[in-house]
């Protein structure tokens, strides 16, 4: 009896949460190519086809996320701020785990958001859960 009366309430709460978090919206962060063909300062959106080439050299901070994940949506603006703070010293990228399943599996992503610092394609540090900008910047600078 309790479950039958609670079910509509739970459904209403879930719908309200989805409307508040805006899970149906696409992330805005991406890097447009600059006039000289290089990536502009910003956050790259990578998938299975582009991941290896973009992370093979240098230091890259990668945010493994999904649009339906509220903590991931909170992490997004932090990652954007880190990209601006780092400028051209390191790449910053996002990988939607729903669109890049092979890459997420290769990195053993079991919880999101997961942020990984790579140097020349190899993991040097990783964070699981909402992570503040200062910790991410420090990890990237340590890897440089």
C-alpha positions as CSV (number, residue, x, y, z in Angstrom):
1,X,0.0,0.0,0.0
2,X,2.8,2.5,0.9
3,X,4.6,1.7,-2.4
4,X,1.5,2.4,-4.4
5,X,1.0,5.9,-2.9
6,X,4.7,6.7,-2.9
7,X,5.3,5.8,-6.6
8,X,3.7,8.9,-8.1
9,X,5.5,11.1,-5.5
10,X,8.9,9.5,-6.4
11,X,8.2,10.0,-10.1
12,X,7.3,13.6,-9.6
13,X,10.5,14.2,-7.6
14,X,12.6,12.5,-10.2
15,X,11.1,14.6,-13.0
16,X,11.6,17.8,-10.9
17,X,15.3,16.8,-10.4
18,X,15.8,16.3,-14.1
19,X,14.3,19.7,-14.9
20,X,16.5,21.4,-12.3
21,X,19.7,19.8,-13.3
22,X,19.0,20.3,-17.0
23,X,20.2,16.8,-17.9
24,X,18.7,17.1,-21.4
25,X,21.0,19.9,-22.4
26,X,24.3,19.4,-24.2
27,X,27.5,20.7,-22.6
28,X,28.7,24.0,-24.1
29,X,32.4,23.4,-23.6
30,X,34.4,22.6,-26.7
31,X,37.4,24.0,-28.4
32,X,37.1,25.5,-31.9
33,X,40.1,25.4,-34.1
34,X,42.1,28.6,-34.1
35,X,43.0,30.4,-37.3
36,X,46.4,28.7,-37.5
37,X,44.8,25.2,-37.3
38,X,45.7,24.5,-33.6
39,X,43.1,24.1,-30.9
40,X,41.9,27.2,-29.2
41,X,42.3,27.4,-25.5
42,X,39.3,25.5,-24.1
43,X,37.9,22.1,-23.4
44,X,38.2,19.5,-26.2
45,X,35.4,16.9,-26.6
46,X,36.9,13.6,-27.3
47,X,35.5,10.2,-28.3
48,X,36.8,6.7,-29.1
49,X,38.1,7.9,-32.6
50,X,39.9,11.0,-31.4
51,X,41.1,10.1,-27.9
52,X,44.4,8.4,-28.7
53,X,45.7,11.1,-31.0
54,X,44.8,14.0,-28.7
55,X,46.3,12.4,-25.6
56,X,49.5,10.7,-27.1
57,X,51.8,13.6,-26.4
58,X,52.1,16.2,-23.6
59,X,50.0,16.6,-20.5
60,X,46.2,16.2,-20.7
61,X,43.5,16.5,-18.1
62,X,40.6,14.3,-19.1
63,X,37.1,14.5,-17.5
64,X,35.1,11.3,-17.9
65,X,31.5,12.3,-17.5
66,X,27.9,11.8,-18.7
67,X,25.1,14.4,-19.3
68,X,22.7,12.5,-17.0
69,X,25.1,12.7,-14.0
70,X,24.4,15.7,-11.7
71,X,27.9,15.7,-10.1
72,X,29.4,15.6,-13.6
73,X,27.3,18.7,-14.5
74,X,28.7,20.4,-11.4
75,X,32.2,19.4,-12.4
76,X,31.9,20.8,-15.9
77,X,32.3,24.5,-14.9
78,X,35.2,23.6,-12.7
79,X,36.9,21.9,-15.7
80,X,36.2,24.9,-17.9
81,X,37.9,27.2,-15.2
82,X,40.9,24.8,-15.1
83,X,41.2,25.0,-18.8
84,X,41.3,28.8,-18.7
85,X,43.7,28.8,-15.8
86,X,46.1,26.4,-17.6
87,X,46.0,28.2,-20.9
88,X,48.2,26.5,-23.4
89,X,50.4,24.7,-20.8
90,X,48.3,21.6,-21.1
91,X,45.2,20.2,-22.9
92,X,41.9,19.8,-21.1
93,X,39.4,17.4,-22.5
94,X,36.0,15.8,-21.8
95,X,34.9,12.3,-22.7
96,X,31.2,11.4,-22.5
97,X,31.3,7.8,-21.3
98,X,28.0,7.0,-23.1
99,X,29.6,8.0,-26.5
100,X,33.1,6.6,-25.9
101,X,32.5,3.3,-24.2
102,X,35.7,1.7,-25.5
103,X,37.8,4.5,-24.0
104,X,36.0,4.5,-20.7
105,X,36.4,0.7,-20.5
106,X,40.1,0.9,-21.4
107,X,40.6,3.3,-18.4
108,X,38.5,1.2,-16.1
109,X,36.0,4.0,-15.5
110,X,33.4,2.7,-12.9
111,X,32.3,5.9,-11.4
112,X,31.8,9.4,-12.8
113,X,33.0,12.0,-12.8
114,X,36.5,10.6,-13.0
115,X,39.3,13.0,-13.9
116,X,42.6,11.6,-15.2
117,X,45.9,13.4,-15.8
118,X,47.8,11.9,-18.6
119,X,51.4,12.5,-19.7
120,X,52.3,11.2,-23.1
121,X,49.3,8.9,-23.0
122,X,50.0,7.4,-19.6
123,X,48.0,8.0,-16.4
124,X,49.9,9.9,-13.8
125,X,47.1,10.8,-11.5
126,X,43.3,10.3,-11.2
127,X,40.5,11.6,-9.2
128,X,37.0,10.1,-8.6
129,X,34.1,12.4,-7.7
130,X,33.7,16.1,-7.7
131,X,37.2,17.6,-7.6
132,X,38.1,21.3,-7.0
133,X,40.1,23.3,-9.5
134,X,43.1,23.8,-7.2
135,X,43.6,20.0,-6.9
136,X,43.3,19.6,-10.7
137,X,45.7,22.4,-11.5
138,X,48.2,21.2,-9.0
139,X,48.1,17.6,-10.5
140,X,48.6,19.0,-14.0
141,X,51.4,21.3,-13.0
142,X,53.1,18.4,-11.2
143,X,52.9,16.3,-14.4
144,X,54.4,19.0,-16.6
